[in-house]
Amino acid sequence: MKRIWDDNKFAFTMSSFLFIDLVSFGLSLRIAKNMTYCLGIINRFGIVMGADSRTNAGVDYTSSYRKLFDFSQEGERVILICTSGNLSMTQRVITQIKRNLQNQDPRNLHNLASLSDVAEYIGEQSRQIQEKDRVWLDRDKIDYSCNFLLGGQVRGEEPQLYLIYTQGNYIQATRETPFLQIGETKYGKPLLDRTITYDTPLQDLAKCAILSIDSTMKSNISVGPPIDIAMYEADSFLMRYQLEFRLGDPYLAKIRKLWEDYVRQAFEAMPDLEWQYEQEADEDILID
């Protein structure tokens, strides 16, 4: 009888652990945000957009999905879209956009008059898809929010960059704020704040984008390769430059090593604290 009780106790205990583990896994799927990192940078020379490919619902459930999409129409318009948030939502939005193009829908990415119209159209598609499943997603407490970056140029306009929110409204990058981010934004932002300007050469913007993504990967396990980068030269209406950096790519390894070395050297060159320092009266030092 003791052996039977022990076996039953063991079975009950293992079943309990299995149940708890499955419940925890289910909660992680519902609660954990599908973190990623995407950014767009714009200035007088053109646009750079980049995105990682990692998606996760907890540290033990990760996979890779492309999040940077090119819908350009050579000679007429360049349209680049990055996605973040609930993967099922963003995939369905991208699928619907592709379907509307294939079916030559009266309103699609290639016949809208301006890039702001494209931004509004993407927001509409996102709202419609969210609304369709809203009741079921709310019932299971699933976060279905999603965001999009839209960058490009329609003939007759200047290059533009937009951030489209889950509600469908959007904001536009400006000369004073030349970059926009979605996903896990905080680790890659300081580099952008200190480095880029409206006059930064386009190739340097691309390097800055890679370093910003790498800095995020270094600090957050939910962001990872492959890394997709696209660079568009203003008024060319042609996507000449697109790259994918996979895990272990020599260039990614090289720039990470160099950046860490240079940051360490800059840190070591900083003056020591002056513990006996006394500021003169009425002296103000302004830091922007």
C-alpha angles and dihedrals in degrees: 000000000000091000091050091049091048091049091048091047090050091048091048092048093049091046089051092051091047091049092048091047092050091047090049091048091050091049091049090054091052101039107032113090118233093244122198137145124237129163141179126201125191135183141143092297100051144273136307121193128181140176140177120228104221123117126178147173096196134337093284096050110060133142140159128255129167113252103176116077132184118212097164124152105210113240094007111053144349117217123179122177129191122191137204137168130043105019096211090054097047093045091052092048091051091045091051091049090052092047092052089052093049092047092045091235115199086249116040138134093271100052103040112112101229142014090249087058088052090052091051091047093053089049090052093050090049093050093048093052093046092049092052093062100023096112094052095042092048091048091058093039093241117163104232098173117133138176135201137204116210121192133167147079136272117207109266093031138080119254111278139191126204138183112211116201127215090257090059098250119118147197130214130227115243139196088264093046104033099170138055129194138194131189120015096008108158102078096051098041102078092061091051092047093053101038119037130070136171088267100047111128113255094241089054090052088056092051090048091051092052092048091048091053092044091051088053092048089051092056103033126046091201090072119068149136152327089080119199120203129183126184122193125192112219116255094007095103088204131102102224100155124058127140139177119206112199129199109293094019109165093226093053090049091048098050092044091054093045094046093050090048093049094046090050091049091049090049092050090050092057114109117254120253114274099224093186093046115137120191116224115248117271091009113140124188112197120210118189 
